[in-house]
Amino acid sequence: MNNKKYWVWLGMVFGGGTYRLWQFMSVFESVRDVCMELLSISEASGLTSRDIQNIKAYNLKDAELLIEECTKRGISIVTYEDSDYPNHLRFIADPPPVLFCMGNTACLSGTRTITSVGTRKAGNYSLSVCSRICTELAQKGYVIVSGFALGIDIASHLAAAEAGCPTICVLGCGVDVDYPKENVQFKEKIIQSGGVFVSEYPPGTKPGRGNFPRRNRILSAIGKAAMIFEASDTSGSLITARLAAEQGHEVFVLPPSDIFSHSYSGNILLMKEGAVPIMGTEIIDDFFRNNPSIAAEVKNDAYAFVAAELLSGDGKSARYDLSAAGSFSTADMQNSIAEYDEENVVPEDEEASGIAMEEPIKSEKSFEHLEGIKRYIAEIIRDKGRLHADIICNELGVDSADIMVELTELEILGIIKACPGRIYELI
């Protein structure tokens, strides 16, 4: 049975970067069953108001029309159950149900993929090394994955394309949207070299708040390892590095040309945390050579947490209790997310596993100086003690992709710190 329309409809209802879809998938036998269940649910079901609104706004015919429009425009649709869906992407906590692609989708399923990222304002040293390393890797058969941004990203893509090799461009907007405008001139060259543009967002989706931090979980997951060429300690490139590490992938980092330069403070931080210095392509060859089963490795059961959340003690579906507790609204959350800036965005969580918390240690700290969701998060951790990121998500009714942006910003502000196992506590 062709289930494409069901996957597309679910993507229209839930959007990108949410684990709510996978809560349903862990309970029902097929994607069709999930869709039929959702279409029959009333407002009393416990779904969020936005879920209900989207279910009413879109029907399966809308999904069929979107598929037809994509076919006419040469845009491929790769669903979660398709053979060319990237294997490693399947095993993060919130994989996109659908990928919209323009170009050669065959390179998505390769086993020698490596993600390359860095600042938009890279210096000559970083750009030169990035170009050389990516060229050599592409010529050796690696597929370079990056985000099609200015600076290191586009240098990585062009190194592969100019060598006549495929490269994967993961976007935070629709694949048909010309963004960033400075890089539009390179689109045809990348496609002609066998490359592909990929997005979880439907064609026509403009770059917007939250899209890029959410996009980075895909960017890190498709590559079997990640390379960071230049990043400050507040760079969005650290999102990809940390997500890659959380997903069980090796992280490589370029040693800085100047250890005192803030431009490389992120590189130094990653090296302190155990990232492998890039001293040439040989070290990357050795990693892939010594890990022949890397493409089949799965670090965590993606459904372990969400399934536990959905099943009651007697094993029956708890689908009528899917809405998370708390009154913090989606509108409030959206207002708290700043406009995307590669040098300031911070990461979202990808993994989910139920963890028993220690007894809370009460604190009298006040967080009235914090705004929006940051204050709510700090107060919850203050009142309840050390908490797993997903518990915080449930408390506030906010998706993990959004909550992790706020958690990492609180880390930067010195309010909280991350502990092993995606647990957070006050400093």
Contacts in CASP RR format, 6 or more apart in sequence:
PFRMAT RR
TARGET T0000
AUTHOR 0000-0000-0000
METHOD contacts of the structure
MODEL  1
MNNKKYWVWLGMVFGGGTYRLWQFMSVFESVRDVCMELLSISEASGLTSR
DIQNIKAYNLKDAELLIEECTKRGISIVTYEDSDYPNHLRFIADPPPVLF
CMGNTACLSGTRTITSVGTRKAGNYSLSVCSRICTELAQKGYVIVSGFAL
GIDIASHLAAAEAGCPTICVLGCGVDVDYPKENVQFKEKIIQSGGVFVSE
YPPGTKPGRGNFPRRNRILSAIGKAAMIFEASDTSGSLITARLAAEQGHE
VFVLPPSDIFSHSYSGNILLMKEGAVPIMGTEIIDDFFRNNPSIAAEVKN
DAYAFVAAELLSGDGKSARYDLSAAGSFSTADMQNSIAEYDEENVVPEDE
EASGIAMEEPIKSEKSFEHLEGIKRYIAEIIRDKGRLHADIICNELGVDS
ADIMVELTELEILGIIKACPGRIYELI
1 32 0 8 1.000
3 30 0 8 1.000
3 31 0 8 1.000
3 32 0 8 1.000
3 79 0 8 1.000
3 81 0 8 1.000
4 67 0 8 1.000
4 77 0 8 1.000
4 79 0 8 1.000
5 60 0 8 1.000
5 63 0 8 1.000
5 64 0 8 1.000
5 67 0 8 1.000
6 31 0 8 1.000
6 32 0 8 1.000
6 34 0 8 1.000
6 35 0 8 1.000
6 60 0 8 1.000
6 63 0 8 1.000
7 31 0 8 1.000
7 79 0 8 1.000
7 80 0 8 1.000
7 81 0 8 1.000
7 97 0 8 1.000
7 98 0 8 1.000
8 63 0 8 1.000
8 66 0 8 1.000
8 67 0 8 1.000
8 77 0 8 1.000
8 79 0 8 1.000
8 97 0 8 1.000
8 98 0 8 1.000
9 35 0 8 1.000
9 58 0 8 1.000
9 59 0 8 1.000
9 60 0 8 1.000
9 62 0 8 1.000
9 63 0 8 1.000
10 21 0 8 1.000
10 31 0 8 1.000
10 34 0 8 1.000
10 35 0 8 1.000
10 38 0 8 1.000
10 97 0 8 1.000
10 98 0 8 1.000
11 21 0 8 1.000
11 96 0 8 1.000
11 97 0 8 1.000
11 98 0 8 1.000
12 54 0 8 1.000
12 58 0 8 1.000
12 62 0 8 1.000
12 63 0 8 1.000
12 66 0 8 1.000
12 202 0 8 1.000
13 21 0 8 1.000
13 38 0 8 1.000
13 51 0 8 1.000
13 54 0 8 1.000
13 55 0 8 1.000
13 58 0 8 1.000
14 20 0 8 1.000
14 21 0 8 1.000
14 51 0 8 1.000
14 54 0 8 1.000
14 97 0 8 1.000
15 200 0 8 1.000
16 94 0 8 1.000
16 96 0 8 1.000
16 200 0 8 1.000
16 201 0 8 1.000
16 214 0 8 1.000
16 401 0 8 1.000
17 94 0 8 1.000
17 96 0 8 1.000
17 200 0 8 1.000
17 214 0 8 1.000
17 217 0 8 1.000
17 348 0 8 1.000
17 399 0 8 1.000
17 400 0 8 1.000
17 401 0 8 1.000
18 94 0 8 1.000
18 399 0 8 1.000
18 400 0 8 1.000
18 401 0 8 1.000
19 93 0 8 1.000
19 94 0 8 1.000
19 306 0 8 1.000
19 352 0 8 1.000
19 399 0 8 1.000
19 400 0 8 1.000
20 51 0 8 1.000
20 322 0 8 1.000
20 399 0 8 1.000
21 34 0 8 1.000
21 94 0 8 1.000
21 97 0 8 1.000
22 93 0 8 1.000
22 94 0 8 1.000
22 95 0 8 1.000
22 302 0 8 1.000
22 303 0 8 1.000
22 306 0 8 1.000
23 306 0 8 1.000
23 307 0 8 1.000
23 309 0 8 1.000
23 310 0 8 1.000
23 322 0 8 1.000
24 34 0 8 1.000
24 37 0 8 1.000
24 38 0 8 1.000
24 310 0 8 1.000
24 319 0 8 1.000
24 322 0 8 1.000
25 31 0 8 1.000
25 34 0 8 1.000
25 303 0 8 1.000
26 303 0 8 1.000
26 306 0 8 1.000
26 307 0 8 1.000
26 310 0 8 1.000
27 307 0 8 1.000
27 310 0 8 1.000
27 311 0 8 1.000
27 317 0 8 1.000
27 319 0 8 1.000
28 34 0 8 1.000
28 37 0 8 1.000
31 80 0 8 1.000
31 81 0 8 1.000
35 60 0 8 1.000
37 319 0 8 1.000
38 55 0 8 1.000
39 55 0 8 1.000
39 59 0 8 1.000
39 60 0 8 1.000
41 47 0 8 1.000
41 55 0 8 1.000
41 319 0 8 1.000
43 52 0 8 1.000
44 320 0 8 1.000
45 319 0 8 1.000
45 320 0 8 1.000
45 322 0 8 1.000
46 320 0 8 1.000
46 321 0 8 1.000
46 322 0 8 1.000
46 323 0 8 1.000
47 55 0 8 1.000
47 322 0 8 1.000
47 323 0 8 1.000
48 323 0 8 1.000
48 324 0 8 1.000
48 330 0 8 1.000
48 397 0 8 1.000
50 330 0 8 1.000
66 202 0 8 1.000
67 77 0 8 1.000
69 203 0 8 1.000
70 76 0 8 1.000
70 77 0 8 1.000
70 100 0 8 1.000
70 203 0 8 1.000
73 176 0 8 1.000
73 203 0 8 1.000
74 102 0 8 1.000
75 100 0 8 1.000
75 101 0 8 1.000
75 102 0 8 1.000
75 175 0 8 1.000
75 176 0 8 1.000
75 203 0 8 1.000
76 100 0 8 1.000
76 101 0 8 1.000
76 102 0 8 1.000
76 103 0 8 1.000
76 105 0 8 1.000
77 98 0 8 1.000
77 99 0 8 1.000
77 100 0 8 1.000
77 101 0 8 1.000
78 84 0 8 1.000
78 85 0 8 1.000
78 98 0 8 1.000
78 99 0 8 1.000
78 101 0 8 1.000
78 105 0 8 1.000
78 108 0 8 1.000
79 85 0 8 1.000
79 97 0 8 1.000
79 98 0 8 1.000
79 99 0 8 1.000
80 90 0 8 1.000
80 95 0 8 1.000
80 96 0 8 1.000
80 97 0 8 1.000
80 98 0 8 1.000
83 109 0 8 1.000
84 105 0 8 1.000
84 106 0 8 1.000
84 108 0 8 1.000
84 109 0 8 1.000
85 99 0 8 1.000
85 108 0 8 1.000
85 109 0 8 1.000
86 99 0 8 1.000
86 108 0 8 1.000
86 109 0 8 1.000
86 113 0 8 1.000
86 221 0 8 1.000
86 222 0 8 1.000
87 109 0 8 1.000
87 295 0 8 1.000
87 296 0 8 1.000
88 221 0 8 1.000
88 222 0 8 1.000
88 223 0 8 1.000
88 224 0 8 1.000
88 247 0 8 1.000
88 249 0 8 1.000
88 295 0 8 1.000
89 95 0 8 1.000
89 96 0 8 1.000
89 218 0 8 1.000
89 221 0 8 1.000
89 222 0 8 1.000
90 302 0 8 1.000
91 247 0 8 1.000
91 298 0 8 1.000
91 299 0 8 1.000
91 300 0 8 1.000
91 302 0 8 1.000
92 217 0 8 1.000
92 221 0 8 1.000
92 247 0 8 1.000
92 302 0 8 1.000
92 350 0 8 1.000
92 351 0 8 1.000
93 300 0 8 1.000
93 302 0 8 1.000
93 305 0 8 1.000
93 306 0 8 1.000
93 349 0 8 1.000
93 350 0 8 1.000
93 351 0 8 1.000
93 352 0 8 1.000
93 400 0 8 1.000
94 217 0 8 1.000
94 350 0 8 1.000
94 399 0 8 1.000
94 400 0 8 1.000
94 401 0 8 1.000
95 221 0 8 1.000
95 302 0 8 1.000
96 200 0 8 1.000
96 218 0 8 1.000
98 200 0 8 1.000
99 108 0 8 1.000
99 198 0 8 1.000
99 199 0 8 1.000
99 200 0 8 1.000
100 174 0 8 1.000
100 175 0 8 1.000
100 198 0 8 1.000
100 199 0 8 1.000
100 200 0 8 1.000
100 201 0 8 1.000
100 202 0 8 1.000
100 203 0 8 1.000
101 108 0 8 1.000
101 175 0 8 1.000
101 196 0 8 1.000
101 197 0 8 1.000
101 198 0 8 1.000
102 175 0 8 1.000
102 176 0 8 1.000
102 191 0 8 1.000
102 196 0 8 1.000
102 197 0 8 1.000
103 191 0 8 1.000
103 194 0 8 1.000
103 195 0 8 1.000
103 196 0 8 1.000
103 197 0 8 1.000
104 166 0 8 1.000
104 191 0 8 1.000
104 194 0 8 1.000
104 195 0 8 1.000
104 196 0 8 1.000
105 196 0 8 1.000
107 113 0 8 1.000
107 143 0 8 1.000
107 166 0 8 1.000
107 167 0 8 1.000
107 168 0 8 1.000
107 194 0 8 1.000
107 195 0 8 1.000
107 196 0 8 1.000
108 168 0 8 1.000
108 196 0 8 1.000
108 198 0 8 1.000
108 222 0 8 1.000
110 143 0 8 1.000
110 295 0 8 1.000
111 224 0 8 1.000
111 294 0 8 1.000
111 295 0 8 1.000
112 141 0 8 1.000
112 142 0 8 1.000
112 143 0 8 1.000
112 224 0 8 1.000
112 288 0 8 1.000
113 142 0 8 1.000
113 143 0 8 1.000
113 145 0 8 1.000
113 168 0 8 1.000
113 222 0 8 1.000
113 223 0 8 1.000
113 224 0 8 1.000
114 137 0 8 1.000
114 142 0 8 1.000
114 143 0 8 1.000
114 144 0 8 1.000
114 145 0 8 1.000
114 223 0 8 1.000
114 224 0 8 1.000
114 225 0 8 1.000
114 226 0 8 1.000
114 227 0 8 1.000
114 284 0 8 1.000
115 145 0 8 1.000
115 146 0 8 1.000
115 219 0 8 1.000
115 220 0 8 1.000
115 222 0 8 1.000
115 223 0 8 1.000
115 225 0 8 1.000
115 226 0 8 1.000
115 227 0 8 1.000
115 240 0 8 1.000
115 244 0 8 1.000
116 130 0 8 1.000
116 133 0 8 1.000
116 134 0 8 1.000
116 144 0 8 1.000
116 145 0 8 1.000
116 146 0 8 1.000
116 152 0 8 1.000
116 153 0 8 1.000
116 156 0 8 1.000
116 226 0 8 1.000
116 227 0 8 1.000
116 229 0 8 1.000
117 146 0 8 1.000
117 147 0 8 1.000
117 152 0 8 1.000
117 153 0 8 1.000
117 156 0 8 1.000
117 219 0 8 1.000
117 226 0 8 1.000
117 227 0 8 1.000
117 228 0 8 1.000
117 229 0 8 1.000
117 231 0 8 1.000
117 237 0 8 1.000
117 240 0 8 1.000
117 241 0 8 1.000
118 126 0 8 1.000
118 151 0 8 1.000
118 152 0 8 1.000
118 153 0 8 1.000
118 228 0 8 1.000
118 229 0 8 1.000
118 230 0 8 1.000
118 231 0 8 1.000
118 235 0 8 1.000
118 237 0 8 1.000
119 126 0 8 1.000
119 151 0 8 1.000
119 152 0 8 1.000
119 230 0 8 1.000
119 231 0 8 1.000
119 232 0 8 1.000
119 235 0 8 1.000
119 237 0 8 1.000
119 263 0 8 1.000
119 342 0 8 1.000
119 343 0 8 1.000
120 149 0 8 1.000
120 150 0 8 1.000
120 151 0 8 1.000
120 152 0 8 1.000
120 153 0 8 1.000
120 342 0 8 1.000
120 343 0 8 1.000
121 150 0 8 1.000
121 151 0 8 1.000
121 263 0 8 1.000
121 343 0 8 1.000
122 130 0 8 1.000
122 151 0 8 1.000
122 152 0 8 1.000
122 155 0 8 1.000
122 229 0 8 1.000
122 230 0 8 1.000
123 230 0 8 1.000
123 263 0 8 1.000
125 257 0 8 1.000
126 152 0 8 1.000
126 229 0 8 1.000
126 230 0 8 1.000
126 254 0 8 1.000
126 257 0 8 1.000
127 151 0 8 1.000
127 152 0 8 1.000
127 155 0 8 1.000
127 229 0 8 1.000
129 229 0 8 1.000
129 254 0 8 1.000
129 278 0 8 1.000
130 152 0 8 1.000
130 155 0 8 1.000
130 156 0 8 1.000
130 159 0 8 1.000
130 229 0 8 1.000
130 254 0 8 1.000
131 155 0 8 1.000
131 158 0 8 1.000
131 159 0 8 1.000
132 159 0 8 1.000
133 159 0 8 1.000
133 227 0 8 1.000
133 278 0 8 1.000
133 280 0 8 1.000
133 281 0 8 1.000
134 144 0 8 1.000
134 155 0 8 1.000
134 156 0 8 1.000
134 159 0 8 1.000
134 160 0 8 1.000
135 159 0 8 1.000
135 160 0 8 1.000
135 162 0 8 1.000
135 163 0 8 1.000
136 280 0 8 1.000
136 281 0 8 1.000
137 144 0 8 1.000
137 281 0 8 1.000
137 284 0 8 1.000
138 144 0 8 1.000
138 159 0 8 1.000
138 160 0 8 1.000
138 163 0 8 1.000
138 164 0 8 1.000
138 165 0 8 1.000
138 167 0 8 1.000
139 163 0 8 1.000
139 165 0 8 1.000
140 281 0 8 1.000
140 285 0 8 1.000
141 165 0 8 1.000
142 284 0 8 1.000
143 160 0 8 1.000
143 165 0 8 1.000
143 166 0 8 1.000
143 167 0 8 1.000
143 168 0 8 1.000
144 156 0 8 1.000
144 157 0 8 1.000
144 159 0 8 1.000
144 160 0 8 1.000
144 165 0 8 1.000
144 167 0 8 1.000
144 168 0 8 1.000
145 167 0 8 1.000
145 168 0 8 1.000
145 170 0 8 1.000
145 219 0 8 1.000
145 222 0 8 1.000
145 223 0 8 1.000
146 152 0 8 1.000
146 153 0 8 1.000
146 154 0 8 1.000
146 156 0 8 1.000
146 157 0 8 1.000
146 167 0 8 1.000
146 168 0 8 1.000
146 169 0 8 1.000
146 170 0 8 1.000
146 219 0 8 1.000
147 153 0 8 1.000
147 157 0 8 1.000
147 169 0 8 1.000
147 170 0 8 1.000
147 171 0 8 1.000
147 215 0 8 1.000
147 219 0 8 1.000
148 154 0 8 1.000
148 157 0 8 1.000
148 169 0 8 1.000
148 170 0 8 1.000
148 171 0 8 1.000
148 180 0 8 1.000
148 183 0 8 1.000
148 197 0 8 1.000
149 180 0 8 1.000
149 183 0 8 1.000
149 342 0 8 1.000
150 180 0 8 1.000
150 182 0 8 1.000
150 183 0 8 1.000
152 229 0 8 1.000
152 230 0 8 1.000
152 237 0 8 1.000
154 183 0 8 1.000
154 186 0 8 1.000
156 167 0 8 1.000
157 167 0 8 1.000
157 169 0 8 1.000
157 186 0 8 1.000
157 190 0 8 1.000
158 186 0 8 1.000
158 189 0 8 1.000
158 190 0 8 1.000
160 166 0 8 1.000
160 167 0 8 1.000
160 193 0 8 1.000
160 195 0 8 1.000
161 167 0 8 1.000
161 186 0 8 1.000
161 189 0 8 1.000
161 190 0 8 1.000
161 192 0 8 1.000
161 193 0 8 1.000
161 195 0 8 1.000
162 189 0 8 1.000
162 193 0 8 1.000
163 193 0 8 1.000
164 193 0 8 1.000
164 194 0 8 1.000
165 193 0 8 1.000
165 194 0 8 1.000
166 193 0 8 1.000
166 194 0 8 1.000
166 195 0 8 1.000
166 196 0 8 1.000
167 190 0 8 1.000
167 193 0 8 1.000
167 195 0 8 1.000
168 195 0 8 1.000
168 196 0 8 1.000
168 198 0 8 1.000
168 222 0 8 1.000
169 190 0 8 1.000
169 195 0 8 1.000
169 196 0 8 1.000
169 197 0 8 1.000
169 198 0 8 1.000
170 198 0 8 1.000
170 199 0 8 1.000
170 215 0 8 1.000
170 218 0 8 1.000
170 219 0 8 1.000
170 222 0 8 1.000
171 177 0 8 1.000
171 179 0 8 1.000
171 197 0 8 1.000
171 198 0 8 1.000
171 199 0 8 1.000
171 201 0 8 1.000
171 215 0 8 1.000
172 199 0 8 1.000
172 201 0 8 1.000
172 205 0 8 1.000
172 207 0 8 1.000
172 208 0 8 1.000
172 211 0 8 1.000
172 212 0 8 1.000
172 214 0 8 1.000
172 215 0 8 1.000
173 179 0 8 1.000
173 199 0 8 1.000
173 201 0 8 1.000
173 204 0 8 1.000
173 205 0 8 1.000
173 206 0 8 1.000
173 207 0 8 1.000
173 208 0 8 1.000
173 211 0 8 1.000
174 199 0 8 1.000
174 201 0 8 1.000
174 202 0 8 1.000
174 203 0 8 1.000
174 204 0 8 1.000
174 205 0 8 1.000
174 206 0 8 1.000
175 197 0 8 1.000
175 198 0 8 1.000
175 199 0 8 1.000
175 203 0 8 1.000
176 203 0 8 1.000
176 204 0 8 1.000
177 203 0 8 1.000
177 204 0 8 1.000
177 205 0 8 1.000
177 206 0 8 1.000
177 207 0 8 1.000
178 184 0 8 1.000
179 206 0 8 1.000
179 207 0 8 1.000
187 197 0 8 1.000
190 197 0 8 1.000
191 197 0 8 1.000
198 218 0 8 1.000
198 222 0 8 1.000
199 205 0 8 1.000
199 215 0 8 1.000
200 214 0 8 1.000
200 215 0 8 1.000
200 218 0 8 1.000
201 211 0 8 1.000
205 211 0 8 1.000
207 340 0 8 1.000
208 339 0 8 1.000
208 340 0 8 1.000
209 334 0 8 1.000
209 337 0 8 1.000
209 338 0 8 1.000
209 339 0 8 1.000
209 340 0 8 1.000
210 337 0 8 1.000
210 340 0 8 1.000
210 345 0 8 1.000
210 401 0 8 1.000
210 402 0 8 1.000
210 405 0 8 1.000
211 340 0 8 1.000
212 340 0 8 1.000
212 342 0 8 1.000
212 345 0 8 1.000
213 239 0 8 1.000
213 340 0 8 1.000
213 345 0 8 1.000
213 346 0 8 1.000
213 347 0 8 1.000
213 348 0 8 1.000
213 401 0 8 1.000
213 404 0 8 1.000
213 405 0 8 1.000
214 348 0 8 1.000
214 401 0 8 1.000
216 236 0 8 1.000
216 239 0 8 1.000
216 240 0 8 1.000
216 243 0 8 1.000
216 347 0 8 1.000
216 348 0 8 1.000
217 243 0 8 1.000
217 348 0 8 1.000
217 350 0 8 1.000
217 401 0 8 1.000
219 240 0 8 1.000
219 243 0 8 1.000
220 226 0 8 1.000
220 239 0 8 1.000
220 240 0 8 1.000
220 241 0 8 1.000
220 243 0 8 1.000
220 244 0 8 1.000
220 247 0 8 1.000
220 249 0 8 1.000
220 350 0 8 1.000
221 243 0 8 1.000
221 247 0 8 1.000
221 350 0 8 1.000
223 244 0 8 1.000
223 249 0 8 1.000
224 249 0 8 1.000
224 288 0 8 1.000
224 294 0 8 1.000
224 295 0 8 1.000
225 244 0 8 1.000
225 249 0 8 1.000
225 250 0 8 1.000
225 251 0 8 1.000
225 252 0 8 1.000
225 284 0 8 1.000
225 287 0 8 1.000
225 288 0 8 1.000
226 240 0 8 1.000
226 241 0 8 1.000
226 244 0 8 1.000
226 249 0 8 1.000
226 250 0 8 1.000
226 251 0 8 1.000
226 252 0 8 1.000
227 251 0 8 1.000
227 252 0 8 1.000
227 253 0 8 1.000
227 254 0 8 1.000
227 278 0 8 1.000
227 284 0 8 1.000
228 237 0 8 1.000
228 238 0 8 1.000
228 240 0 8 1.000
228 241 0 8 1.000
228 251 0 8 1.000
228 252 0 8 1.000
228 253 0 8 1.000
228 254 0 8 1.000
228 266 0 8 1.000
228 267 0 8 1.000
228 270 0 8 1.000
228 275 0 8 1.000
229 254 0 8 1.000
229 278 0 8 1.000
230 237 0 8 1.000
230 254 0 8 1.000
230 263 0 8 1.000
230 264 0 8 1.000
230 267 0 8 1.000
231 237 0 8 1.000
231 238 0 8 1.000
231 241 0 8 1.000
231 264 0 8 1.000
231 265 0 8 1.000
231 266 0 8 1.000
231 267 0 8 1.000
231 270 0 8 1.000
232 262 0 8 1.000
232 263 0 8 1.000
232 264 0 8 1.000
232 265 0 8 1.000
232 266 0 8 1.000
232 343 0 8 1.000
233 262 0 8 1.000
233 265 0 8 1.000
233 266 0 8 1.000
233 269 0 8 1.000
234 343 0 8 1.000
234 344 0 8 1.000
234 346 0 8 1.000
234 412 0 8 1.000
235 266 0 8 1.000
235 342 0 8 1.000
235 343 0 8 1.000
236 342 0 8 1.000
236 343 0 8 1.000
236 344 0 8 1.000
236 345 0 8 1.000
236 346 0 8 1.000
236 347 0 8 1.000
237 342 0 8 1.000
238 266 0 8 1.000
238 269 0 8 1.000
238 270 0 8 1.000
238 346 0 8 1.000
238 347 0 8 1.000
239 345 0 8 1.000
239 346 0 8 1.000
239 347 0 8 1.000
239 348 0 8 1.000
239 408 0 8 1.000
241 251 0 8 1.000
241 253 0 8 1.000
241 270 0 8 1.000
241 275 0 8 1.000
242 347 0 8 1.000
243 347 0 8 1.000
243 348 0 8 1.000
243 350 0 8 1.000
244 250 0 8 1.000
244 251 0 8 1.000
245 251 0 8 1.000
245 273 0 8 1.000
246 349 0 8 1.000
246 350 0 8 1.000
246 351 0 8 1.000
246 422 0 8 1.000
247 299 0 8 1.000
247 350 0 8 1.000
247 351 0 8 1.000
248 297 0 8 1.000
248 299 0 8 1.000
250 276 0 8 1.000
250 287 0 8 1.000
251 270 0 8 1.000
251 274 0 8 1.000
251 275 0 8 1.000
251 276 0 8 1.000
252 275 0 8 1.000
252 276 0 8 1.000
252 277 0 8 1.000
252 278 0 8 1.000
252 283 0 8 1.000
252 284 0 8 1.000
253 267 0 8 1.000
253 270 0 8 1.000
253 271 0 8 1.000
253 275 0 8 1.000
253 276 0 8 1.000
253 277 0 8 1.000
253 278 0 8 1.000
254 267 0 8 1.000
254 277 0 8 1.000
254 278 0 8 1.000
255 267 0 8 1.000
255 271 0 8 1.000
255 277 0 8 1.000
255 278 0 8 1.000
255 279 0 8 1.000
256 263 0 8 1.000
256 264 0 8 1.000
256 267 0 8 1.000
256 268 0 8 1.000
257 264 0 8 1.000
258 264 0 8 1.000
259 268 0 8 1.000
271 277 0 8 1.000
276 283 0 8 1.000
276 287 0 8 1.000
277 283 0 8 1.000
278 284 0 8 1.000
288 294 0 8 1.000
291 297 0 8 1.000
299 351 0 8 1.000
300 351 0 8 1.000
300 352 0 8 1.000
300 353 0 8 1.000
301 353 0 8 1.000
302 352 0 8 1.000
304 352 0 8 1.000
304 353 0 8 1.000
304 354 0 8 1.000
305 352 0 8 1.000
305 353 0 8 1.000
305 354 0 8 1.000
305 390 0 8 1.000
306 352 0 8 1.000
308 354 0 8 1.000
309 318 0 8 1.000
309 394 0 8 1.000
310 317 0 8 1.000
310 318 0 8 1.000
310 319 0 8 1.000
310 322 0 8 1.000
311 317 0 8 1.000
311 318 0 8 1.000
312 318 0 8 1.000
323 397 0 8 1.000
324 393 0 8 1.000
324 394 0 8 1.000
324 395 0 8 1.000
324 396 0 8 1.000
324 397 0 8 1.000
324 398 0 8 1.000
325 394 0 8 1.000
325 395 0 8 1.000
325 397 0 8 1.000
326 395 0 8 1.000
326 396 0 8 1.000
326 397 0 8 1.000
328 373 0 8 1.000
328 376 0 8 1.000
328 396 0 8 1.000
328 397 0 8 1.000
328 398 0 8 1.000
330 398 0 8 1.000
332 372 0 8 1.000
332 373 0 8 1.000
333 373 0 8 1.000
333 396 0 8 1.000
333 398 0 8 1.000
333 402 0 8 1.000
335 372 0 8 1.000
336 371 0 8 1.000
336 372 0 8 1.000
336 373 0 8 1.000
336 374 0 8 1.000
336 406 0 8 1.000
337 402 0 8 1.000
337 405 0 8 1.000
338 344 0 8 1.000
338 345 0 8 1.000
345 405 0 8 1.000
346 404 0 8 1.000
346 405 0 8 1.000
346 407 0 8 1.000
346 408 0 8 1.000
346 409 0 8 1.000
346 411 0 8 1.000
346 412 0 8 1.000
347 404 0 8 1.000
347 405 0 8 1.000
347 408 0 8 1.000
348 400 0 8 1.000
348 401 0 8 1.000
348 402 0 8 1.000
348 403 0 8 1.000
348 404 0 8 1.000
348 405 0 8 1.000
349 389 0 8 1.000
349 390 0 8 1.000
349 400 0 8 1.000
349 401 0 8 1.000
349 403 0 8 1.000
349 404 0 8 1.000
349 407 0 8 1.000
349 422 0 8 1.000
350 400 0 8 1.000
351 422 0 8 1.000
352 390 0 8 1.000
352 400 0 8 1.000
353 388 0 8 1.000
353 390 0 8 1.000
353 421 0 8 1.000
353 422 0 8 1.000
354 388 0 8 1.000
354 390 0 8 1.000
355 388 0 8 1.000
355 421 0 8 1.000
355 422 0 8 1.000
355 423 0 8 1.000
357 384 0 8 1.000
357 385 0 8 1.000
357 386 0 8 1.000
357 387 0 8 1.000
357 388 0 8 1.000
357 391 0 8 1.000
357 423 0 8 1.000
358 385 0 8 1.000
358 386 0 8 1.000
360 383 0 8 1.000
360 384 0 8 1.000
360 385 0 8 1.000
360 386 0 8 1.000
361 385 0 8 1.000
362 382 0 8 1.000
362 383 0 8 1.000
362 385 0 8 1.000
363 382 0 8 1.000
363 426 0 8 1.000
365 378 0 8 1.000
365 382 0 8 1.000
365 426 0 8 1.000
367 374 0 8 1.000
367 375 0 8 1.000
367 378 0 8 1.000
367 379 0 8 1.000
367 382 0 8 1.000
367 415 0 8 1.000
368 375 0 8 1.000
370 378 0 8 1.000
370 415 0 8 1.000
373 396 0 8 1.000
373 398 0 8 1.000
373 402 0 8 1.000
373 403 0 8 1.000
373 406 0 8 1.000
374 406 0 8 1.000
374 409 0 8 1.000
374 410 0 8 1.000
374 413 0 8 1.000
374 415 0 8 1.000
376 396 0 8 1.000
377 392 0 8 1.000
377 396 0 8 1.000
377 403 0 8 1.000
377 406 0 8 1.000
377 407 0 8 1.000
377 410 0 8 1.000
377 416 0 8 1.000
378 410 0 8 1.000
378 415 0 8 1.000
378 416 0 8 1.000
378 426 0 8 1.000
380 387 0 8 1.000
380 392 0 8 1.000
380 395 0 8 1.000
380 396 0 8 1.000
381 387 0 8 1.000
381 392 0 8 1.000
381 416 0 8 1.000
381 424 0 8 1.000
381 425 0 8 1.000
381 426 0 8 1.000
382 426 0 8 1.000
385 425 0 8 1.000
385 426 0 8 1.000
386 419 0 8 1.000
386 423 0 8 1.000
386 424 0 8 1.000
386 425 0 8 1.000
387 395 0 8 1.000
387 423 0 8 1.000
387 424 0 8 1.000
387 425 0 8 1.000
388 421 0 8 1.000
388 422 0 8 1.000
388 423 0 8 1.000
388 424 0 8 1.000
389 400 0 8 1.000
389 403 0 8 1.000
389 404 0 8 1.000
389 407 0 8 1.000
389 422 0 8 1.000
389 423 0 8 1.000
389 424 0 8 1.000
390 400 0 8 1.000
390 422 0 8 1.000
392 403 0 8 1.000
392 407 0 8 1.000
392 424 0 8 1.000
393 399 0 8 1.000
393 400 0 8 1.000
393 403 0 8 1.000
396 403 0 8 1.000
407 416 0 8 1.000
407 418 0 8 1.000
407 424 0 8 1.000
410 416 0 8 1.000
411 417 0 8 1.000
411 418 0 8 1.000
414 427 0 8 1.000
415 426 0 8 1.000
415 427 0 8 1.000
416 424 0 8 1.000
416 425 0 8 1.000
416 426 0 8 1.000
416 427 0 8 1.000
417 424 0 8 1.000
417 425 0 8 1.000
417 426 0 8 1.000
417 427 0 8 1.000
418 424 0 8 1.000
419 425 0 8 1.000
END
